Amino acid sequence: MNSRSKTKLTSSEKRILTAYNRDEFKSIQSPEQLENVRSAARATTLKDQRINIRMSSDDLDDIREIAREEGLPYQSLIASILHKYVTGRLIERKRDRKTLKRAR
């Protein structure tokens, strides 16, 4: 049985597979380049500071509900939101707070 024929790929995945099959990806050649990439990855995931913030109970309840929907701890959701904000990658999306409150 050919498992490849049963795999459904998105258009993005198909483009990546085509590029891979054409050898369009290049591996990191030098140890210096590899260390730069590793350093950037460590810096992105490093969580070495703690903060305390005050927020409304309603906002915290909503954040906890969203985190439950996403399947992650609410502190991780808050950290992710803050990281996306400071790196300019936060995309504003309107949420219906009434829907969140009904889900509780």
Backbone hydrogen bonds, N-H to C=O, Kabsch-Sander energy under -0.5 kcal/mol:
donor,donor_aa,acceptor,acceptor_aa,energy
3,S,1,M,-0.9
5,S,2,N,-0.8
6,K,2,N,-0.5
6,K,3,S,-0.6
7,T,3,S,-0.7
7,T,4,R,-0.7
9,L,7,T,-0.6
14,K,10,T,-2.4
15,R,11,S,-2.0
16,I,12,S,-2.0
17,L,13,E,-2.6
18,T,14,K,-2.5
19,A,15,R,-2.4
20,Y,16,I,-2.6
21,N,17,L,-2.7
22,R,18,T,-1.5
23,D,20,Y,-1.9
24,E,19,A,-2.7
34,L,30,S,-2.1
35,E,31,P,-2.4
36,N,32,E,-2.1
37,V,33,Q,-2.1
38,R,34,L,-2.5
39,S,35,E,-2.7
40,A,36,N,-2.2
41,A,37,V,-2.3
42,R,38,R,-2.6
43,A,39,S,-2.5
44,T,40,A,-1.8
45,T,41,A,-1.7
46,L,42,R,-1.6
48,D,46,L,-0.5
60,L,56,S,-2.3
61,D,57,S,-2.7
62,D,58,D,-2.4
63,I,59,D,-2.6
64,R,60,L,-2.6
65,E,61,D,-2.2
66,I,62,D,-2.6
67,A,63,I,-2.6
68,R,64,R,-2.3
69,E,65,E,-2.3
70,E,66,I,-2.1
71,G,67,A,-1.3
72,L,67,A,-2.2
77,L,73,P,-1.8
78,I,74,Y,-2.3
79,A,75,Q,-2.5
80,S,76,S,-2.5
81,I,77,L,-2.5
82,L,78,I,-2.5
83,H,79,A,-2.5
84,K,80,S,-2.7
85,Y,81,I,-2.2
86,V,82,L,-2.5
87,T,83,H,-1.6
88,G,85,Y,-1.2
89,R,84,K,-2.7
90,L,84,K,-1.1
92,E,90,L,-0.6
97,R,95,R,-1.0
99,T,96,D,-0.7
100,L,96,D,-1.4
101,K,97,R,-2.4
102,R,98,K,-2.0
103,A,99,T,-1.4
104,R,100,L,-0.6
104,R,101,K,-0.7
